[in-house]
Amino acid sequence: MKLHELSPAPGAHKKAKRIGLGLGSGHGKTACKGTKGHKARAGGGVRAGFEGGQMPLVRRIPKRGFSNDRHKVTYQGINIGVLDGRFESGAVVDLAALLAQGLLGRFSGPVKILGDGELTKALTVRAHAFSAGAARKIEAAGGKAEVI
């Protein structure tokens, strides 16, 4: 098979409807827009969210109280069980070390160490936050949990 022998599947390539080309085009004098009305005019049509003059939903629902979403801190969680498998005993686990091990994703927010898994090595872990269980397990293994 050669490049010039390739063709799309039957029915996959549909010709565009060319409207506004007059009576002989097969799309009539009104160019498939019907007769009169807002949508028949040039530039006609309604904006997104328009409900035909009815009070829109965004204006009908109540807007009261305080929302903390703008002030919320979202942490990237890493379990200590993962740290146990990736680092040697006595290692310093900081953001650069986590990045080098590929444990930090594209999200570059603060890092929180979580307590899922077991820790058998004495590690010095530096992160933005620790869960109570994670800090307890790091201390029990002989390491240190330092908040940066």
Backbone as CSV, one residue per row, in Angstrom:
resi,resn,N_x,N_y,N_z,CA_x,CA_y,CA_z,C_x,C_y,C_z
1,MET,0.849,-1.184,0.000,0.000,0.000,0.000,0.889,1.240,0.000
2,LYS,0.504,2.186,-0.829,1.266,3.422,-0.952,0.440,4.581,-0.407
3,LEU,1.113,5.683,-0.145,0.461,6.825,0.463,-0.682,7.356,-0.395
4,HIS,-0.521,7.333,-1.720,-1.568,7.867,-2.587,-2.754,6.910,-2.717
5,GLU,-2.633,5.696,-2.194,-3.740,4.748,-2.255,-4.632,4.818,-1.013
6,LEU,-4.225,5.572,-0.004,-5.026,5.698,1.204,-6.249,6.570,0.957
7,SER,-7.372,6.191,1.558,-8.578,7.013,1.468,-9.382,6.812,2.746
8,PRO,-10.168,7.816,3.125,-10.964,7.656,4.340,-12.042,6.600,4.170
9,ALA,-12.552,6.088,5.276,-13.606,5.082,5.251,-14.849,5.666,4.582
10,PRO,-15.639,4.838,3.919,-16.848,5.343,3.266,-17.785,6.000,4.279
11,GLY,-18.211,7.213,3.978,-19.111,7.945,4.854,-18.404,8.778,5.916
12,ALA,-17.093,8.661,6.005,-16.367,9.419,7.026,-16.085,10.848,6.586
13,HIS,-16.076,11.090,5.303,-15.741,12.413,4.781,-16.994,13.008,4.148
14,LYS,-17.680,13.880,4.886,-18.934,14.452,4.412,-18.689,15.882,3.941
15,LYS,-19.262,16.237,2.801,-19.085,17.587,2.284,-19.802,18.587,3.173
16,ALA,-19.199,19.742,3.366,-19.801,20.787,4.184,-21.020,21.373,3.476
17,LYS,-22.016,21.773,4.259,-23.200,22.393,3.699,-22.852,23.844,3.363
18,ARG,-22.814,24.164,2.067,-22.459,25.516,1.640,-23.752,26.291,1.467
19,ILE,-24.039,27.152,2.436,-25.304,27.868,2.429,-25.101,29.297,1.956
20,GLY,-26.207,29.938,1.592,-26.161,31.330,1.167,-25.663,31.511,-0.250
21,LEU,-25.821,30.482,-1.087,-25.334,30.578,-2.462,-26.479,30.681,-3.468
22,GLY,-27.676,31.021,-2.995,-28.779,31.273,-3.918,-29.673,30.069,-4.145
23,LEU,-30.642,30.281,-5.030,-31.671,29.274,-5.273,-31.122,28.009,-5.917
24,GLY,-30.123,28.117,-6.761,-29.614,26.948,-7.482,-28.718,26.061,-6.637
25,SER,-28.444,26.451,-5.417,-27.489,25.694,-4.608,-28.113,24.455,-3.975
26,GLY,-29.428,24.372,-3.988,-30.083,23.255,-3.336,-30.422,23.562,-1.889
27,HIS,-30.049,24.745,-1.425,-30.342,25.119,-0.052,-31.262,26.335,0.002
28,GLY,-31.929,26.631,-1.100,-33.015,27.593,-1.125,-32.650,29.037,-0.886
29,LYS,-33.683,29.874,-0.963,-33.452,31.303,-0.850,-33.184,31.739,0.580
30,THR,-33.627,30.941,1.572,-33.414,31.341,2.960,-32.188,30.670,3.575
31,ALA,-31.449,29.928,2.777,-30.175,29.328,3.192,-30.337,28.449,4.417
32,CYS,-31.369,27.600,4.422,-31.611,26.622,5.490,-31.905,27.250,6.835
33,LYS,-32.286,28.543,6.867,-32.514,29.214,8.140,-33.997,29.444,8.424
34,GLY,-34.869,28.981,7.567,-36.286,29.216,7.780,-36.655,30.640,7.408
35,THR,-37.853,31.068,7.818,-38.328,32.392,7.463,-38.403,33.266,8.705
36,LYS,-37.729,34.357,8.677,-37.718,35.353,9.757,-37.252,34.784,11.096
37,GLY,-37.270,35.615,12.073,-36.874,35.192,13.414,-35.434,35.547,13.730
38,HIS,-35.119,35.497,14.990,-33.790,35.919,15.462,-32.666,35.085,14.847
39,LYS,-32.879,33.776,14.751,-31.809,32.905,14.243,-31.675,32.966,12.726
40,ALA,-32.602,33.631,12.052,-32.502,33.767,10.608,-31.655,34.972,10.223
41,ARG,-31.404,35.861,11.160,-30.677,37.097,10.863,-29.175,36.887,10.918
42,ALA,-28.460,37.803,10.284,-26.997,37.762,10.346,-26.561,38.061,11.773
43,GLY,-25.695,37.235,12.309,-25.244,37.423,13.682,-26.257,36.980,14.702
44,GLY,-27.382,36.404,14.258,-28.435,35.988,15.166,-28.060,34.715,15.901
45,GLY,-28.747,34.466,16.957,-28.462,33.300,17.789,-28.351,33.760,19.225
46,VAL,-28.467,32.827,20.145,-28.477,33.189,21.549,-27.160,32.797,22.200
47,ARG,-26.810,33.497,23.265,-25.563,33.211,23.970,-25.694,31.907,24.767
48,ALA,-24.587,31.391,25.200,-24.586,30.179,26.023,-25.289,30.471,27.343
49,GLY,-26.144,29.586,27.754,-26.855,29.752,29.006,-28.163,30.507,28.874
50,PHE,-28.490,30.993,27.683,-29.743,31.727,27.489,-30.907,30.752,27.539
51,GLU,-31.956,31.092,28.286,-33.081,30.182,28.481,-34.374,30.751,27.923
52,GLY,-34.275,31.469,26.842,-35.471,31.952,26.169,-36.172,33.074,26.894
53,GLY,-35.508,33.824,27.703,-36.113,34.914,28.442,-36.516,34.528,29.851
54,GLN,-36.602,33.229,30.125,-36.846,32.772,31.497,-35.660,33.185,32.368
55,MET,-35.917,33.406,33.640,-34.837,33.779,34.551,-33.797,32.656,34.562
56,PRO,-32.565,32.941,34.177,-31.561,31.880,34.046,-31.254,31.197,35.382
57,LEU,-30.829,29.951,35.287,-30.545,29.156,36.470,-29.503,29.824,37.358
58,VAL,-28.484,30.405,36.749,-27.419,31.018,37.539,-27.929,32.193,38.357
59,ARG,-29.029,32.808,37.932,-29.627,33.914,38.692,-30.718,33.431,39.638
60,ARG,-31.247,32.222,39.406,-32.317,31.708,40.258,-31.805,31.096,41.556
61,ILE,-30.625,30.502,41.522,-30.153,29.811,42.725,-29.584,30.815,43.721
62,PRO,-29.743,30.564,45.020,-29.271,31.517,46.022,-27.751,31.536,46.114
63,LYS,-27.223,32.710,46.400,-25.787,32.872,46.571,-25.567,33.496,47.937
64,ARG,-25.405,32.634,48.929,-25.247,33.136,50.290,-24.083,32.424,50.951
65,GLY,-23.547,33.051,51.962,-22.536,32.411,52.777,-21.129,32.572,52.230
66,PHE,-20.227,31.899,52.899,-18.797,32.007,52.593,-18.319,30.732,51.930
67,SER,-17.506,30.866,50.903,-16.893,29.720,50.255,-15.388,29.797,50.458
68,ASN,-14.817,28.710,50.917,-13.386,28.683,51.221,-12.546,28.247,50.026
69,ASP,-13.149,28.013,48.873,-12.434,27.460,47.734,-11.230,28.287,47.310
70,ARG,-11.348,29.612,47.384,-10.231,30.451,46.946,-9.038,30.360,47.877
71,HIS,-9.264,29.957,49.123,-8.198,29.940,50.122,-7.735,28.527,50.462
72,LYS,-8.336,27.527,49.825,-8.048,26.139,50.133,-6.645,25.761,49.655
73,VAL,-5.902,25.030,50.479,-4.572,24.548,50.105,-4.710,23.081,49.724
74,THR,-4.280,22.738,48.515,-4.351,21.368,48.035,-2.954,20.766,48.071
75,TYR,-2.793,19.713,48.837,-1.499,19.060,48.984,-1.361,17.899,48.012
76,GLN,-0.117,17.604,47.654,0.180,16.394,46.907,0.640,15.358,47.924
77,GLY,-0.112,14.298,48.086,0.171,13.314,49.128,1.120,12.231,48.655
78,ILE,2.048,11.862,49.531,2.972,10.759,49.275,2.993,9.887,50.522
79,ASN,2.760,8.593,50.352,2.725,7.675,51.476,4.129,7.251,51.882
80,ILE,4.303,6.963,53.186,5.637,6.588,53.658,6.039,5.205,53.172
81,GLY,5.073,4.382,52.818,5.393,3.074,52.244,6.153,3.210,50.931
82,VAL,5.840,4.250,50.177,6.547,4.519,48.917,7.971,4.986,49.214
83,LEU,8.119,5.833,50.237,9.454,6.326,50.605,10.347,5.179,51.052
84,ASP,9.786,4.200,51.764,10.556,3.069,52.258,11.167,2.276,51.104
85,GLY,10.438,2.159,50.015,10.938,1.394,48.884,11.914,2.156,47.998
86,ARG,11.905,3.478,48.050,12.708,4.279,47.117,14.010,4.829,47.699
87,PHE,14.107,4.941,49.025,15.271,5.605,49.622,16.019,4.671,50.554
88,GLU,17.339,4.876,50.638,18.193,4.089,51.535,18.118,4.649,52.947
89,SER,18.529,3.858,53.908,18.511,4.290,55.303,19.477,5.458,55.501
90,GLY,19.061,6.463,56.243,19.885,7.638,56.508,19.776,8.726,55.456
91,ALA,18.983,8.519,54.428,18.852,9.499,53.351,18.019,10.694,53.811
92,VAL,18.290,11.834,53.178,17.491,13.033,53.409,16.477,13.120,52.271
93,VAL,15.204,13.051,52.630,14.130,13.076,51.639,13.533,14.476,51.639
94,ASP,13.875,15.262,50.616,13.309,16.593,50.464,12.646,16.686,49.095
95,LEU,12.221,17.877,48.716,11.498,18.028,47.448,12.357,17.657,46.251
96,ALA,13.643,18.015,46.292,14.541,17.684,45.175,14.707,16.174,45.040
97,ALA,14.826,15.478,46.170,14.977,14.019,46.137,13.694,13.351,45.634
98,LEU,12.548,13.871,46.048,11.278,13.319,45.574,11.107,13.535,44.078
99,LEU,11.531,14.691,43.606,11.448,14.993,42.178,12.381,14.090,41.385
100,ALA,13.576,13.857,41.911,14.549,12.989,41.234,14.039,11.555,41.151
101,GLN,13.283,11.113,42.140,12.730,9.756,42.142,11.448,9.649,41.311
102,GLY,10.945,10.792,40.812,9.731,10.782,39.994,8.457,10.661,40.809
103,LEU,8.509,11.053,42.090,7.336,10.940,42.956,6.449,12.177,42.928
104,LEU,6.950,13.276,42.376,6.147,14.485,42.253,5.665,14.594,40.818
105,GLY,4.368,14.802,40.662,3.805,14.926,39.325,3.918,16.350,38.811
106,ARG,3.097,16.661,37.807,3.101,18.016,37.249,2.626,19.030,38.263
107,PHE,1.726,18.598,39.154,1.202,19.485,40.189,2.347,19.893,41.097
108,SER,2.609,21.175,41.199,3.782,21.635,41.945,3.404,22.286,43.264
109,GLY,2.291,21.864,43.828,1.851,22.435,45.098,2.612,21.851,46.269
110,PRO,2.210,22.197,47.479,2.892,21.689,48.663,2.722,20.176,48.813
111,VAL,3.698,19.545,49.486,3.733,18.094,49.625,3.378,17.715,51.057
112,LYS,2.520,16.703,51.204,2.164,16.188,52.519,2.513,14.704,52.563
113,ILE,3.193,14.305,53.625,3.564,12.909,53.798,2.445,12.229,54.584
114,LEU,1.923,11.125,54.013,0.804,10.409,54.599,1.274,9.092,55.210
115,GLY,0.511,8.537,56.127,0.971,7.413,56.932,0.615,6.033,56.436
116,ASP,0.255,5.847,55.173,-0.100,4.523,54.668,1.164,3.732,54.375
117,GLY,1.260,2.532,54.874,2.430,1.683,54.657,3.318,1.639,55.885
118,GLU,4.402,0.870,55.771,5.345,0.719,56.879,6.678,1.346,56.503
119,LEU,7.355,1.891,57.508,8.682,2.497,57.308,9.676,1.747,58.180
120,THR,10.703,1.176,57.541,11.704,0.388,58.270,13.058,1.076,58.300
121,LYS,13.207,2.184,57.606,14.489,2.872,57.502,14.426,4.211,58.218
122,ALA,15.564,4.625,58.764,15.653,5.923,59.425,15.873,6.993,58.357
123,LEU,14.862,7.770,58.068,14.936,8.808,57.038,14.696,10.176,57.671
124,THR,15.373,11.183,57.135,15.076,12.560,57.494,14.185,13.107,56.393
125,VAL,12.935,13.322,56.726,11.948,13.722,55.721,11.601,15.183,55.921
126,ARG,11.754,15.978,54.857,11.404,17.397,54.889,10.256,17.624,53.903
127,ALA,9.117,18.071,54.427,7.942,18.318,53.582,7.139,19.465,54.178
128,HIS,6.113,19.886,53.440,5.290,21.004,53.892,4.357,20.604,55.025
129,ALA,3.927,19.333,55.060,3.011,18.887,56.105,3.139,17.380,56.278
130,PHE,2.747,16.894,57.446,2.770,15.473,57.778,1.456,15.108,58.439
131,SER,0.949,13.924,58.138,-0.185,13.443,58.917,0.366,12.955,60.252
132,ALA,-0.492,12.877,61.247,-0.040,12.476,62.586,0.548,11.068,62.565
133,GLY,-0.100,10.169,61.818,0.391,8.788,61.728,1.733,8.704,61.026
134,ALA,1.929,9.514,59.991,3.189,9.487,59.256,4.328,9.997,60.135
135,ALA,4.103,11.091,60.845,5.137,11.636,61.728,5.485,10.625,62.810
136,ARG,4.477,9.945,63.362,4.703,8.941,64.403,5.547,7.775,63.866
137,LYS,5.257,7.299,62.659,5.990,6.169,62.085,7.420,6.546,61.722
138,ILE,7.621,7.778,61.254,8.987,8.225,60.916,9.826,8.300,62.185
139,GLU,9.266,8.861,63.251,9.988,8.952,64.534,10.267,7.567,65.101
140,ALA,9.313,6.648,64.971,9.485,5.294,65.507,10.584,4.526,64.776
141,ALA,10.789,4.844,63.497,11.833,4.173,62.716,13.199,4.783,62.955
142,GLY,13.263,5.849,63.760,14.546,6.477,64.043,14.866,7.673,63.160
143,GLY,13.893,8.133,62.411,14.124,9.263,61.519,13.579,10.561,62.109
144,LYS,13.566,11.606,61.260,13.066,12.908,61.677,12.091,13.432,60.648
145,ALA,11.002,14.039,61.125,10.010,14.671,60.255,10.138,16.186,60.440
146,GLU,10.646,16.861,59.419,10.874,18.309,59.495,9.915,19.031,58.571
147,VAL,9.197,20.007,59.122,8.263,20.811,58.329,9.037,21.974,57.713
148,ILE,8.894,22.135,56.394,9.589,23.258,55.726,8.632,24.395,55.477
